[in-house]
Amino acid sequence: MPLPGTLLLALLLILAVHPAAQASAEKRVLLLHSYHAGMKWVERIHQTARHELQALQPEALVYTEYMDTKRVPFSPAYEQLLLNFLKAKYKETPIDLVLISDNNAFDFMRRHGDTLFPGAPVVFCGINFFTDALLDGHPNYTGVIEIFDARSTLEAALAIHPETRHVYVINDYLPSGRIVTEDTRQQLKGAFPGVAVEYAAALTMTGLERRLKALPAHSLLLLGAFFRDADEVFYSSEEVVQRITAATDAPLYGQLDTHFGLGIIGGMLIDGRSQGALAGRIAVEILNGRDAADIPIIRSGANSFMFDRVPMDRYGIDPALLPLGSIQINQNTAILTPREQEWLREHASIRLAPNPDAPPIEFFHETGTYRGLAADFIALLEKKLGVQFQIQRPANWTEAVAMARERSIDLWAAASPTPRHGEFMLFTQPLIETPTVIIARSEARDRVGMQDLTGKRLTVVADSPAHEQILNNHPGDGLLATPDIGSALRKVSLGEADYLVADLATASYRIEREGITNLKVVGESPYRHRWSLAVRKDWPVLRDILAKGLRMITEAERRAIMDKWVRFATTDQPWWQLTRQQQIALGGAMALTLFRKQWDGLLPTPTTNGVEASEWELN
């Protein structure tokens, strides 16, 4: 009896989704790599190619084989073994497409592909020294070629190191290494007058190290393809870079991303990820029905300028010298030398004593937590350096100074360098710079200078930079030192002192928070507060470690800290006419400008004539 139309349709739908019915529609893809699993170059190609296949052709079955020809010589005997193995393994498994990486797999497939996988199109990537003649007789081959761009890399390196007079080019003497060397000769011939170019001979690793140690001054290294030395000993990319950088202080540039992140500064690198991704997309087009012969070979665009901030920091390289659009890694990481790492292991406890009453720079919240601009920088440094500081709370700044002098603490987070403090502390570059101002009661006259304070009752925060500067430059004046900024402000407000000399940021913040209404800024002193990290003088290694950490703090991170404590909108007005609210924002704006100048080497932000002030709101 004929089946009803609806039942027949349902059966057809069931068959359509049944695995047995789907089997004929499944596509089988073989990824054939010239080298071994775990090699960074191979893994980058493999991961990105497979990602493209799975994302755009999720039903495809993917097989993977590694020829291992970096560690095993690609001899005729070994090639025959590979052929026999693949023939036996895939005898009953038809392959719809082969995606190959690097020249040995490319040559292998050109010789044996029709036997192993008849009719299967081939997509290649990572192919060196490609010519169209290599595809004669292989119309179903297409892919991405690999170009060593020694000239672009060296142009960038010489712009960064203009003092260079000698370039040492390193490749091995495997077939691929010899070809890279010859190609480099052609690219560099006559390109850089005044710079001698030397090509490494066929050396053992020990011989290479001896030559590196004997290089002349102002040398630079260009690393291409080096995997096996003259003794036929295989070396991983990690070992190659480590042995080279240990043997010489000459800056090392490269051409392969397999060396990237291991110690080379950078260069115009052949990017395995780009190679794999482009090859994967081509493979998907073919699986979707496009003829391989209609897909043009990708001959450019898979190389990128890439640089590593860790070796850049070692050589003091300004990121502004990098080619436009360069990719940078490790911008947010401080990498320490073995000596610095050992020092931190030996000094697991580093004690920090903040100024307990210097808001918004640093202070202790009523809950007992350490807070403020400096506290946020300390928290960032802990993350970037992998350390944890032990916070100890002094009664006041005078006690914090005494603790540092007695070596019962090791670090200040925000202190301004002075001759007295310099006797027992070392200072980093400033975090923040703020002006020092003169504060009086509201009825006092405007525009007072330090020369007008002779014979007046002055107050300062004890052991502050203003205290030391007044003692040194205005001896004999009646000077009352108070333990903290709040006490100093109250003495002026209550008429116990005529003037306070203090930094603008902490004074304005405290005035606003305590609601003191009878004080105003009447003048500016020539002194400035340069808030810096300070470490005990017998620990210079810690100062160097902290300086590295500070250089790794990004502009976005610094701006976020400023925005956390002060929000402001600019308005042009002379500073002495500002309200208390505007004065603290001025201090914040000046600090933010200094951030940019101190750490990143950025140009100062252009300003209009006069001082930019701000309406602000404390968070």
C-alpha positions as CSV (number, residue, x, y, z in Angstrom):
1,M,0.0,0.0,0.0
2,P,1.5,3.4,-0.9
3,L,2.6,5.5,2.0
4,P,0.7,8.7,2.6
5,G,2.5,11.8,1.4
6,T,3.0,13.2,5.0
7,L,4.5,10.0,6.3
8,L,6.8,9.7,3.3
9,L,8.0,13.2,3.9
10,A,8.7,12.5,7.6
11,L,10.7,9.4,6.7
12,L,12.8,11.4,4.3
13,L,13.5,14.0,6.9
14,I,14.6,11.3,9.4
15,L,17.0,9.8,6.9
16,A,18.3,13.3,6.1
17,V,19.5,13.8,9.7
18,H,20.5,10.2,10.5
19,P,24.4,9.8,10.8
20,A,24.4,7.1,8.1
21,A,22.8,9.5,5.7
22,Q,25.1,12.3,6.7
23,A,28.3,10.3,6.3
24,S,28.5,10.8,2.6
25,A,28.3,14.6,3.1
26,E,31.0,14.8,5.7
27,K,34.3,16.4,4.6
28,R,37.6,15.0,5.7
29,V,40.5,17.4,6.0
30,L,44.1,16.3,6.7
31,L,46.5,18.8,8.4
32,L,50.0,17.8,7.4
33,H,52.8,19.6,9.2
34,S,56.5,19.5,8.2
35,Y,57.7,19.7,11.7
36,H,56.8,18.3,15.2
37,A,53.9,18.9,17.6
38,G,54.7,21.4,20.3
39,M,56.9,23.6,18.1
40,K,55.5,27.2,18.6
41,W,55.5,27.9,14.8
42,V,53.6,24.7,14.1
43,E,51.1,25.1,17.0
44,R,50.2,28.7,15.9
45,I,49.5,27.5,12.4
46,H,47.6,24.5,13.6
47,Q,45.4,26.3,16.1
48,T,44.3,29.1,13.8
49,A,43.8,26.9,10.8
50,R,41.7,24.4,12.8
51,H,39.8,27.3,14.4
52,E,38.8,28.6,11.0
53,L,37.7,25.1,9.8
54,Q,35.7,24.4,12.9
55,A,34.1,27.9,12.9
56,L,33.1,27.9,9.2
57,Q,32.9,24.2,8.4
58,P,31.9,22.6,11.7
59,E,30.9,19.3,10.2
60,A,34.4,18.6,8.8
61,L,36.4,15.8,10.2
62,V,40.0,17.0,10.8
63,Y,43.0,14.6,10.9
64,T,46.5,15.7,11.8
65,E,50.0,14.4,11.0
66,Y,53.4,15.7,11.9
67,M,56.4,14.8,9.7
68,D,59.0,15.8,12.4
69,T,61.6,16.9,9.9
70,K,63.4,19.4,12.1
71,R,64.4,16.7,14.5
72,V,64.7,13.9,12.0
73,P,66.7,14.5,8.7
74,F,64.4,14.5,5.7
75,S,66.3,11.8,3.9
76,P,65.0,9.6,1.0
77,A,64.8,6.7,3.4
78,Y,62.7,8.6,5.9
79,E,60.5,10.0,3.2
80,Q,59.8,6.5,2.0
81,L,58.8,5.5,5.6
82,L,56.4,8.4,5.8
83,L,54.9,7.5,2.4
84,N,54.3,3.9,3.5
85,F,52.8,5.0,6.8
86,L,50.4,7.5,5.3
87,K,49.4,5.1,2.5
88,A,48.5,2.4,5.0
89,K,46.8,4.7,7.5
90,Y,44.5,6.4,5.0
91,K,43.9,3.5,2.6
92,E,40.3,3.3,3.7
93,T,39.8,6.9,4.6
94,P,39.2,9.2,1.6
95,I,40.6,12.7,2.2
96,D,38.7,15.7,0.6
97,L,41.4,18.4,1.2
98,V,45.0,18.5,2.5
99,L,46.2,21.6,4.3
100,I,50.0,21.6,4.6
101,S,52.5,23.8,6.4
102,D,56.1,24.5,5.4
103,N,58.3,23.3,2.6
104,N,59.0,19.7,3.4
105,A,55.3,18.8,3.5
106,F,54.8,20.9,0.3
107,D,57.5,19.0,-1.5
108,F,56.3,15.7,-0.2
109,M,52.8,16.3,-1.4
110,R,54.0,17.4,-4.9
111,R,55.8,14.1,-5.2
112,H,53.2,11.8,-3.6
113,G,49.9,13.6,-3.3
114,D,48.3,12.0,-6.3
115,T,49.2,8.6,-5.0
116,L,48.1,9.1,-1.4
117,F,45.0,11.4,-1.9
118,P,44.0,11.3,-5.6
119,G,42.0,14.4,-6.6
120,A,42.3,16.1,-3.2
121,P,43.0,19.9,-3.5
122,V,46.0,21.1,-1.5
123,V,46.2,24.4,0.5
124,F,49.7,25.3,1.6
125,C,51.1,27.9,4.0
126,G,54.5,28.7,5.4
127,I,56.2,28.1,2.1
128,N,59.6,29.7,1.5
129,F,61.1,30.8,-1.8
130,F,58.0,30.1,-3.8
131,T,57.9,30.3,-7.6
132,D,54.9,29.7,-9.8
133,A,56.9,27.0,-11.6
134,L,56.6,24.8,-8.4
135,L,52.9,24.3,-9.2
136,D,53.4,23.1,-12.8
137,G,51.3,20.0,-13.0
138,H,49.4,20.8,-9.8
139,P,46.4,23.0,-10.8
140,N,44.5,22.2,-7.6
141,Y,47.2,23.8,-5.3
142,T,46.8,27.2,-3.7
143,G,47.7,28.9,-0.4
144,V,49.9,31.4,1.4
145,I,53.6,31.9,0.8
146,E,56.1,32.9,3.4
147,I,58.6,35.8,2.8
148,F,61.6,36.6,5.0
149,D,61.7,40.4,5.0
150,A,65.2,41.0,6.3
151,R,65.4,44.4,4.8
152,S,62.3,45.8,6.5
153,T,63.5,44.3,9.8
154,L,66.9,45.8,9.5
155,E,65.6,49.2,8.5
156,A,63.5,49.3,11.6
157,A,66.4,48.1,13.8
158,L,68.8,50.6,12.5
159,A,66.3,53.5,13.1
160,I,66.2,52.3,16.7
161,H,70.0,51.8,17.0
162,P,71.5,54.4,14.7
163,E,74.9,53.8,16.2
164,T,75.1,50.3,14.7
165,R,78.2,49.6,12.5
166,H,78.1,45.8,12.3
167,V,75.2,43.4,11.6
168,Y,75.7,39.6,12.3
169,V,73.1,37.4,10.4
170,I,72.4,34.0,12.0
171,N,70.9,31.1,10.0
172,D,71.7,27.4,10.1
173,Y,73.0,25.3,7.2
174,L,70.0,23.1,6.6
175,P,68.6,23.6,3.1
176,S,66.0,26.1,4.3
177,G,68.6,28.0,6.4
178,R,71.0,28.3,3.4
179,I,68.2,29.6,1.2
180,V,67.3,32.2,3.9
181,T,70.9,33.3,4.0
182,E,71.1,33.7,0.2
183,D,67.8,35.6,0.1
184,T,69.0,37.9,2.9
185,R,72.2,38.6,1.0
186,Q,70.2,39.7,-2.0
187,Q,67.9,41.9,0.1
188,L,70.7,43.6,2.0
189,K,73.3,44.0,-0.7
190,G,74.2,47.7,-0.9
191,A,71.1,48.7,1.1
192,F,72.9,50.1,4.2
193,P,76.2,51.9,3.4
194,G,78.4,52.3,6.4
195,V,77.1,49.1,8.0
196,A,79.1,45.9,7.6
197,V,77.0,42.7,7.3
198,E,78.6,39.4,8.4
199,Y,76.9,36.0,7.8
200,A,77.5,33.3,10.3
201,A,79.4,30.3,9.1
202,A,78.4,26.7,9.7
203,L,79.2,26.6,13.4
204,T,78.5,24.4,16.3
205,M,76.5,26.1,19.0
206,T,79.7,26.5,21.1
207,G,81.4,28.0,18.1
208,L,78.5,30.4,17.5
209,E,78.7,31.5,21.2
210,R,82.4,32.2,20.9
211,R,81.9,34.3,17.8
212,L,79.1,36.3,19.5
213,K,81.4,37.1,22.4
214,A,84.0,38.4,20.0
215,L,81.7,40.7,18.0
216,P,82.9,44.3,17.6
217,A,81.2,47.2,19.5
218,H,78.0,48.6,18.0
219,S,76.9,45.3,16.6
220,L,73.4,44.1,16.0
221,L,72.0,40.6,15.5
222,L,69.5,39.4,12.9
223,L,68.2,35.9,13.5
224,G,66.5,34.0,10.7
225,A,66.1,30.2,10.6
226,F,68.3,28.3,13.1
227,F,67.3,24.9,14.3
228,R,70.3,22.6,13.9
229,D,74.0,23.4,14.3
230,A,77.0,22.1,12.4
231,D,77.1,19.0,14.7
232,E,73.5,18.2,13.6
233,V,72.3,18.9,17.1
234,F,68.7,20.1,17.1
235,Y,67.9,23.2,19.2
236,S,64.4,24.5,20.1
237,S,63.5,28.2,19.5
238,E,63.7,28.8,23.2
239,E,67.2,27.3,23.4
240,V,68.5,29.2,20.4
241,V,67.4,32.6,21.8
242,Q,68.5,31.8,25.3
243,R,72.0,30.8,24.1
244,I,72.4,33.8,21.8
245,T,71.3,36.4,24.4
246,A,73.4,34.9,27.1
247,A,76.5,35.1,24.9
248,T,76.3,38.8,23.9
249,D,74.7,42.1,24.9
250,A,74.1,43.1,21.2
251,P,70.4,43.7,20.5
252,L,68.7,40.7,18.8
253,Y,66.1,41.1,16.1
254,G,64.3,38.3,14.3
255,Q,62.2,37.3,11.3
256,L,60.1,34.4,12.6
257,D,57.4,34.6,15.2
258,T,58.6,31.3,16.6
259,H,61.3,33.3,18.3
260,F,58.9,36.1,19.4
261,G,58.3,36.4,23.2
262,L,61.5,34.5,23.9
263,G,63.9,37.4,24.0
264,I,64.2,38.9,20.5
265,I,63.3,42.6,20.4
266,G,61.1,42.1,17.3
267,G,61.1,42.8,13.6
268,M,59.0,42.3,10.5
269,L,58.0,38.8,11.5
270,I,56.5,35.9,9.6
271,D,53.3,35.4,11.6
272,G,52.3,31.7,12.0
273,R,48.8,32.7,13.3
274,S,48.2,34.8,10.2
275,Q,49.5,32.0,7.9
276,G,47.2,29.4,9.5
277,A,44.1,31.6,9.6
278,L,44.5,32.6,5.9
279,A,45.1,29.0,4.9
280,G,42.1,27.8,6.9
281,R,39.8,30.4,5.2
282,I,41.0,29.2,1.8
283,A,40.3,25.6,2.8
284,V,36.7,26.5,3.8
285,E,36.1,28.2,0.4
286,I,37.2,25.0,-1.4
287,L,35.1,22.8,0.9
288,N,32.2,25.0,0.1
289,G,32.6,24.3,-3.6
290,R,35.0,26.8,-5.0
291,D,37.7,25.5,-7.3
292,A,41.2,25.8,-5.9
293,A,42.5,26.9,-9.3
294,D,40.3,30.0,-9.0
295,I,41.7,31.1,-5.7
296,P,44.8,33.3,-6.1
297,I,47.9,32.6,-4.0
298,I,48.3,35.1,-1.1
299,R,51.7,36.6,-1.6
300,S,51.8,39.4,1.0
301,G,50.1,40.6,4.2
302,A,50.9,37.7,6.4
303,N,54.0,39.4,8.0
304,S,53.7,42.0,10.7
305,F,55.9,44.4,12.7
306,M,55.9,42.9,16.2
307,F,57.9,44.0,19.2
308,D,58.3,42.8,22.8
309,R,58.4,45.4,25.5
310,V,60.5,43.2,27.8
311,P,63.7,43.3,25.8
312,M,62.8,46.8,24.7
313,D,62.9,47.9,28.3
314,R,66.2,46.1,28.8
315,Y,67.8,48.3,26.0
316,G,65.9,51.4,26.9
317,I,64.0,51.6,23.6
318,D,61.4,54.3,23.3
319,P,58.1,52.8,21.8
320,A,57.8,56.0,19.8
321,L,60.7,54.7,17.6
322,L,58.7,51.6,16.4
323,P,57.2,51.5,12.9
324,L,53.7,52.8,12.8
325,G,51.1,50.1,13.5
326,S,53.5,47.8,15.2
327,I,52.1,45.0,17.4
328,Q,53.5,45.1,20.9
329,I,53.4,42.5,23.7
330,N,54.2,42.7,27.4
331,Q,53.2,46.3,27.6
332,N,51.7,45.7,31.0
333,T,54.3,43.4,32.5
334,A,57.5,44.1,34.4
335,I,60.1,41.4,33.7
336,L,62.8,41.2,36.3
337,T,66.4,40.0,35.9
338,P,67.4,36.8,37.7
339,R,69.3,38.9,40.2
340,E,66.2,41.0,40.9
341,Q,64.0,37.9,41.2
342,E,66.5,36.3,43.6
343,W,66.5,39.6,45.7
344,L,62.7,39.5,46.0
345,R,62.8,35.8,47.1
346,E,65.3,36.7,49.8
347,H,63.3,39.7,50.9
348,A,59.8,38.3,51.1
349,S,58.6,40.9,53.7
350,I,58.8,44.6,52.5
351,R,57.4,47.0,55.0
352,L,55.6,50.2,53.9
353,A,54.7,53.1,56.2
354,P,52.3,55.6,54.5
355,N,51.7,59.1,55.6
356,P,48.5,58.4,57.6
357,D,47.0,61.9,56.9
358,A,47.8,63.2,53.5
359,P,44.6,62.8,51.5
360,P,44.0,62.4,48.5
361,I,47.6,61.3,48.1
362,E,47.5,58.7,50.9
363,F,45.7,58.2,54.1
364,F,43.9,55.6,56.3
365,H,40.2,55.3,55.9
366,E,38.0,55.2,59.1
367,T,37.8,51.4,58.5
368,G,41.6,51.2,58.8
369,T,42.2,50.5,55.1
370,Y,45.0,52.2,53.3
371,R,43.6,54.5,50.6
372,G,44.5,57.3,48.2
373,L,46.3,57.9,44.9
374,A,49.5,56.4,46.2
375,A,47.7,53.4,47.6
376,D,46.2,52.6,44.2
377,F,49.6,52.8,42.6
378,I,51.0,50.5,45.3
379,A,48.2,48.0,44.5
380,L,49.1,48.1,40.8
381,L,52.7,47.6,41.5
382,E,51.9,44.5,43.7
383,K,50.1,42.9,40.7
384,K,52.7,43.8,38.1
385,L,55.7,42.8,40.2
386,G,54.2,39.8,42.0
387,V,55.0,41.2,45.4
388,Q,53.0,42.1,48.5
389,F,53.9,45.0,50.7
390,Q,53.3,44.9,54.5
391,I,51.4,48.0,55.4
392,Q,52.3,49.5,58.8
393,R,50.4,52.4,60.2
394,P,52.5,55.1,61.9
395,A,50.9,57.7,64.2
396,N,51.9,60.5,61.9
397,W,54.5,61.4,59.2
398,T,57.1,62.3,61.8
399,E,56.9,58.7,63.1
400,A,57.0,57.3,59.5
401,V,60.3,59.2,59.0
402,A,61.7,57.9,62.2
403,M,60.7,54.4,61.3
404,A,62.6,54.7,58.0
405,R,65.7,56.2,59.6
406,E,65.8,53.3,62.1
407,R,65.1,50.7,59.4
408,S,62.0,49.4,61.1
409,I,60.2,50.0,57.8
410,D,61.6,49.8,54.2
411,L,59.4,51.9,52.0
412,W,57.4,55.1,51.6
413,A,54.8,55.3,48.9
414,A,54.6,59.1,48.6
415,A,57.4,61.3,49.8
416,S,59.2,64.3,48.3
417,P,63.0,64.1,48.0
418,T,64.8,66.4,50.4
419,P,68.4,66.5,51.5
420,R,67.6,65.1,55.0
421,H,65.5,62.3,53.6
422,G,68.2,61.6,51.0
423,E,70.6,60.7,53.8
424,F,68.8,57.4,54.4
425,M,66.3,56.9,51.5
426,L,66.5,56.4,47.7
427,F,63.8,57.9,45.5
428,T,62.1,56.8,42.3
429,Q,60.8,59.1,39.6
430,P,57.9,61.2,40.9
431,L,54.4,59.8,40.8
432,I,52.8,63.3,41.2
433,E,54.1,66.8,41.4
434,T,52.0,69.4,43.3
435,P,52.6,73.1,44.1
436,T,53.2,74.4,47.6
437,V,50.9,77.2,48.6
438,I,50.5,79.8,51.4
439,I,47.1,79.6,53.3
440,A,45.7,82.2,55.6
441,R,42.4,83.3,57.1
442,S,39.8,84.9,54.9
443,E,40.5,88.5,56.2
444,A,44.2,88.3,55.2
445,R,45.4,90.3,52.2
446,D,45.8,88.5,48.9
447,R,49.0,87.8,47.0
448,V,51.5,87.0,49.8
449,G,55.0,85.7,49.0
450,M,57.5,83.9,51.2
451,Q,59.3,87.2,51.6
452,D,56.3,88.6,53.4
453,L,56.2,85.9,56.1
454,T,59.2,87.2,58.1
455,G,58.1,87.7,61.7
456,K,54.8,86.0,61.2
457,R,53.6,82.9,63.0
458,L,54.1,80.0,60.5
459,T,52.9,76.4,60.7
460,V,53.9,73.4,58.6
461,V,53.5,69.7,58.8
462,A,56.5,68.3,60.7
463,D,59.1,66.6,58.5
464,S,57.4,67.6,55.3
465,P,59.4,69.1,52.4
466,A,58.0,72.6,53.3
467,H,59.3,72.1,56.8
468,E,62.8,71.4,55.7
469,Q,62.8,74.1,53.1
470,I,61.7,76.8,55.5
471,L,64.2,75.7,58.1
472,N,67.0,75.9,55.5
473,N,65.9,79.1,53.7
474,H,64.1,81.1,56.4
475,P,66.0,80.6,59.6
476,G,64.8,82.5,62.6
477,D,61.1,82.7,61.6
478,G,58.7,81.6,64.2
479,L,57.8,78.1,63.0
480,L,55.3,75.8,64.5
481,A,55.5,72.2,63.3
482,T,52.3,70.1,63.6
483,P,51.9,66.3,63.2
484,D,49.4,66.4,60.3
485,I,47.7,68.6,57.8
486,G,44.5,68.7,59.7
487,S,46.1,70.1,62.8
488,A,48.0,72.7,60.8
489,L,44.8,73.9,59.1
490,R,43.0,74.2,62.4
491,K,45.8,76.3,63.9
492,V,45.4,78.9,61.2
493,S,41.6,78.7,61.2
494,L,41.6,79.3,65.0
495,G,44.1,82.1,64.9
496,E,46.9,80.2,66.6
497,A,49.1,80.7,63.5
498,D,49.0,83.3,60.7
499,Y,50.0,81.2,57.7
500,L,50.3,77.6,56.7
501,V,52.8,76.5,54.0
502,A,51.6,73.2,52.6
503,D,51.1,71.3,49.3
504,L,47.9,72.4,47.5
505,A,46.5,68.9,47.0
506,T,46.3,67.7,50.6
507,A,45.4,71.2,52.1
508,S,42.5,71.7,49.7
509,Y,41.2,68.2,50.2
510,R,41.2,68.5,54.0
511,I,39.6,72.0,53.9
512,E,36.8,70.7,51.8
513,R,36.2,67.5,53.8
514,E,36.3,69.3,57.2
515,G,34.1,72.1,56.0
516,I,36.6,74.9,57.0
517,T,35.1,78.1,55.6
518,N,37.4,80.8,56.9
519,L,40.6,79.9,55.0
520,K,41.9,80.9,51.5
521,V,45.0,80.5,49.4
522,V,46.9,83.8,49.4
523,G,50.1,82.9,47.6
524,E,52.4,80.2,46.2
525,S,55.8,79.3,47.5
526,P,58.7,78.4,45.1
527,Y,58.8,74.9,46.6
528,R,57.1,71.9,45.1
529,H,56.1,68.5,46.3
530,R,57.4,65.7,44.1
531,W,55.6,62.7,45.5
532,S,57.8,59.6,44.9
533,L,58.3,56.1,46.1
534,A,61.3,55.9,48.5
535,V,63.2,52.9,49.7
536,R,65.9,52.5,52.3
537,K,69.3,53.5,51.0
538,D,70.9,50.1,51.4
539,W,68.3,48.5,49.1
540,P,69.1,50.0,45.6
541,V,67.9,46.8,43.9
542,L,64.3,47.5,45.3
543,R,64.4,51.0,43.9
544,D,65.3,49.6,40.4
545,I,62.5,47.0,40.7
546,L,59.9,49.6,41.6
547,A,61.1,51.8,38.7
548,K,60.5,49.0,36.3
549,G,57.1,48.5,37.7
550,L,56.2,52.2,37.4
551,R,57.3,52.2,33.7
552,M,54.8,49.3,33.1
553,I,51.8,51.3,34.4
554,T,49.9,52.4,31.3
555,E,48.4,55.8,30.7
556,A,44.9,54.3,30.9
557,E,45.7,52.9,34.4
558,R,47.1,56.2,35.6
559,R,44.2,58.1,34.3
560,A,41.8,55.7,36.0
561,I,43.5,56.4,39.3
562,M,43.2,60.1,38.8
563,D,39.5,59.8,37.8
564,K,38.8,57.8,40.9
565,W,39.8,60.6,43.1
566,V,39.1,63.8,41.2
567,R,36.7,64.5,38.3
568,F,37.0,67.9,36.7
569,A,35.9,70.2,33.8
570,T,38.3,72.9,32.8
571,T,37.8,76.7,33.0
572,D,40.4,79.4,32.4
573,Q,41.1,81.4,35.6
574,P,44.2,82.6,37.5
575,W,45.0,80.1,40.2
576,W,44.9,82.6,43.1
577,Q,41.3,83.5,42.2
578,L,40.1,79.9,42.4
579,T,37.8,78.5,45.0
580,R,39.0,75.8,47.4
581,Q,37.1,73.3,45.2
582,Q,38.9,74.5,42.1
583,Q,42.3,74.5,43.7
584,I,42.3,70.8,44.4
585,A,41.3,70.1,40.8
586,L,44.2,72.2,39.7
587,G,46.5,70.1,41.7
588,G,45.0,67.0,40.1
589,A,45.4,68.4,36.6
590,M,49.0,69.2,37.2
591,A,49.6,65.7,38.6
592,L,48.0,64.1,35.6
593,T,50.2,66.2,33.3
594,L,53.3,65.0,35.2
595,F,52.2,61.4,34.9
596,R,52.3,61.6,31.1
597,K,55.7,63.3,31.1
598,Q,57.4,61.1,33.7
599,W,56.9,57.6,32.6
600,D,55.9,57.3,28.9
601,G,58.1,60.1,27.5
602,L,55.0,61.7,25.9
603,L,55.1,65.3,24.9
604,P,53.4,67.7,27.4
605,T,49.8,68.5,26.6
606,P,49.5,71.9,25.0
607,T,47.8,74.4,27.3
608,T,46.3,77.8,26.7
609,N,47.9,81.0,28.2
610,G,47.3,81.1,31.9
611,V,46.5,78.2,34.2
612,E,43.8,75.7,33.5
613,A,41.6,75.2,36.5
614,S,38.6,73.0,37.1
615,E,35.2,72.6,38.6
616,W,35.6,69.3,40.4
617,E,33.8,66.8,42.5
618,L,35.5,64.4,44.9
619,N,34.5,60.8,44.6
